[in-house]
């Protein structure tokens, strides 16, 4: 049986929903208390700081991941032990045994101990094969990407945490 992964609207909304809820709530509270007036510029400055350290990085990550995997499709077949990847320009097909390393990069802030950040759930994994070909799979394609790929491929990922999980 094939496990097919591609970017879906559902997966995008799953990642964006917490930010939409929090910033929608903050906006609604502001409108409730102040309406459309700006009683002091400190609220504007506070929003700009919050936007710069939280929402802007999440937006950049989301767009970068969307561009990276926009036309990509990953197919993993556990029975035949095959990994197929296509992105519109290249079609790759590998056996599980050709996989040299599974490397996962995550943003800080996704855990319970570090608090909440809009970019905290963004992560990507690199499948690195013996012929040095790398396939980048983002969380916009695969829900719970690290655990899903580890269980499907039967390997343990090397993990790295960054402030922002930008793809290089």
C-alpha positions in Angstrom: 0.0 0.0 0.0 1.3 3.4 -1.0 1.5 6.3 1.5 1.2 9.4 -0.7 2.1 12.9 0.6 1.7 16.3 -0.9 0.9 19.8 0.3 -2.8 20.1 1.2 -4.9 22.9 2.3 -5.8 20.9 5.4 -2.2 20.5 6.4 -1.5 24.2 5.8 -4.4 25.2 8.0 -3.3 22.8 10.7 -0.1 24.8 11.0 -1.6 28.2 10.6 -4.6 27.8 12.9 -2.9 28.5 16.2 -1.5 31.8 14.9 -4.8 32.8 13.3 -6.7 32.0 16.6 -4.2 33.9 18.8 -3.8 37.0 16.6 -7.6 37.0 15.8 -8.3 36.9 19.6 -5.8 39.7 20.2 -7.3 41.8 17.4 -10.9 41.2 18.7 -9.9 42.2 22.2 -8.3 45.4 20.9 -11.3 46.2 18.8 -13.6 45.5 21.7 -11.8 47.9 24.0 -10.6 50.6 21.6 -12.6 50.2 18.4 -10.8 51.5 15.4 -9.0 54.3 17.2 -5.4 54.3 18.3 -5.3 55.9 21.8 -1.6 55.7 22.0 1.1 54.5 19.5 2.4 52.0 22.1 -0.2 49.5 20.9 1.1 49.8 17.3 4.7 49.4 18.5 3.8 46.3 20.6 2.0 44.8 17.6 5.0 45.5 15.3 7.4 43.9 17.8 5.1 40.9 18.2 4.8 40.6 14.4 8.5 40.9 13.9 9.5 38.2 16.4 6.6 35.8 16.0 4.3 36.1 13.0 6.9 37.3 10.4 9.2 34.3 10.8 6.3 31.9 10.7 5.0 33.6 7.5 8.5 33.4 5.9 8.9 29.7 6.9 5.4 28.9 5.5 6.1 30.5 2.2 9.6 28.9 1.9 8.1 25.5 2.6 5.3 26.1 0.2 7.7 27.1 -2.6 10.0 24.1 -1.8 7.3 21.4 -2.0 4.6 23.1 -4.0 4.6 20.6 -6.8 6.2 17.7 -4.9 4.8 14.3 -4.2 6.3 11.7 -1.9 5.3 8.1 -2.2 6.5 5.6 0.4 5.6 1.9 -0.1 6.6 -0.2 2.9 5.8 -3.5 1.2 8.2 -2.9 -1.7 10.5 -0.8 0.4 10.5 2.0 -2.2 10.6 5.8 -1.9 9.4 7.8 -4.9 9.7 11.6 -5.1 8.7 13.9 -7.9 8.5 17.7 -8.0 7.7 18.5 -11.6 11.4 18.7 -12.7 12.8 15.5 -11.4 11.5 12.0 -10.6 13.5 10.0 -8.1 13.0 6.4 -7.1 15.0 4.7 -4.3 15.0 1.6 -2.2 14.9 2.0 1.6 18.4 0.4 1.6 19.7 3.3 -0.4 18.9 5.7 2.4 22.0 6.8 4.2 20.5 9.3 6.7 17.3 10.9 7.8 18.0 14.4 9.1 15.2 16.5 10.8 15.4 20.2 11.6 12.8 21.8 13.9 12.3 25.3 15.2 12.5 26.0 19.0 9.2 26.8 20.6 7.2 23.8 19.7 7.5 22.1 23.0 5.5 22.6 26.2 8.5 23.8 28.2 9.5 26.6 25.8 6.2 28.4 25.4 4.3 29.1 22.3 5.6 30.6 19.0 3.8 30.6 15.7 6.9 29.2 14.0 7.3 26.4 16.6 5.6 23.7 14.6 7.6 24.2 11.4 10.1 21.5 10.6 11.6 19.7 7.7 13.4 16.5 7.0 16.1 15.6 4.6 16.4 12.2 3.1 20.0 11.7 2.2 20.8 8.8 -0.1 24.1 6.9 -0.7 24.6 8.7 -4.0 24.5 12.1 -2.1 21.1 13.0 -3.5 19.0 14.9 -0.9 15.2 15.2 -0.8 13.7 17.9 1.4 10.3 17.1 2.8 8.5 19.8 4.8 5.8 19.7 7.4 3.4 21.1 4.9 3.5 17.7 3.1 3.5 15.3 6.1 1.8 15.8 9.4 4.0 15.0 12.4 6.8 14.6 9.9 9.6 13.2 12.0 7.6 10.5 13.7 5.8 9.6 10.5 9.0 9.2 8.4 10.8 7.4 11.2 8.0 4.8 11.5 7.5 4.4 7.8 11.2 4.1 6.9 12.2 2.2 10.0 15.1 4.6 10.8 15.9 7.0 13.6 16.3 10.6 12.5 19.2 12.8 13.4 17.7 15.9 15.0 18.7 19.5 15.1 17.0 22.4 16.7 17.3 25.9 15.3 15.7 29.2 16.2 14.0 29.2 12.8 14.0 26.0 10.7 14.8 27.7 7.4 15.9 25.4 4.6 19.3 26.2 3.3 
